[in-house]
Amino acid sequence: MQTNMTLEEEVRFVARNAARNLRTIQRNPEIVLPDKLQSNIEYLEMMIRLHKSDLKAQKNARRAGRTLRLRSRLMSLLPYILSDERRKRKEETA
């Protein structure tokens, strides 16, 4: 079943379910490849923080009458992530 979710909706969906997924992984670590376990836990913890900050931003935005959407925040972070990756590659070749 294919849904037409935007990136923002997909991130919100993953973030909402991250706490349940994290509990499942912690209770049953054998369902995840051992070498991927720690990275999966870190990813889910990041998604939980993202979800909490998104809820807080929405609450504050309603009070102020403005909204900073999750997509806008992700798009503003993208150049920093990409520049960090480029910097890492340059250090590897030097």
N, C-alpha and C positions, 0 to 999 in steps of 0.2 A: 504494500500500500504506500504510494508515493504522495506526500503532501507538499504543497507549495508554501513552505515557510521561508520567511526572509532570514537573513543571518541574525538579525536582532531577535526575532522570535525563537530561533533555534537556540541561541545562547541563553535566553531566558528559560526555555524549557529545560535545558541541561542544568542550569544553575538551580532551578526549583527542585530538581530531582537529585542533586548532588549529595545532599545529606543522607538520603536513603541509600544511594549507591555506595557512599563511603562506609556506612554501617555494614552493608552487605559484604563489601570487600574485607573489612576488618574482621568480621565474624567468620568468613569463609575465604581465607587467602588462597586456597588451592584453586579457586575458579579463575585466577589471573596468573599469567606466566610469572615465575619468580623474579626474572630480571626486569619486568615491567611494573611490579607491585609498587615500589616506592614512587616512581614517576606518576602512576595512576592516582595514588593517594595525594601527592602534591597538587596534581591537576584538579582533583575534586575539591580540595581545600581552597584552591584559588577560585574555583567557580562558586563556592559557598560565600567567600568574601565579596566576590563580584555581585552576587545576588543581594547580599545585605547592603552593599553600598548603593546598588540600583534602587532598592526599596527606600533607602534613606533619601536619596536624591529626588525620587518622585514625591516623597512626602514633603520635603522642603520646597520643591518646585511648585507644588500646588499652593503652598502658603504664599509664595512670592509671585505667583501667577505666570511662571515660566517653566519650561521643561528642558532639561538636558538629557536627550535620549541616549540610551545605551549604545546605539549605533554611532552616534557622534563621538562618544567617549572612546569607543574602540577605534574609530577612524583617526582620532587624534593621537592614540598610542601607537598606531601602526608604523609611522615613520621612525619612532624611537626603537622599536623592535627590529625593523629592517636595518637601520644604521648600526645597531649593535652587532647584528649578524655579519654585516660587511666588514666591520672593524675586526671581528674575530677571524674572518677569512684572511684579511691582510696580515694579521699577526702570525697566522700559521705559515704563510708563504715567505715572510721576512726572516 
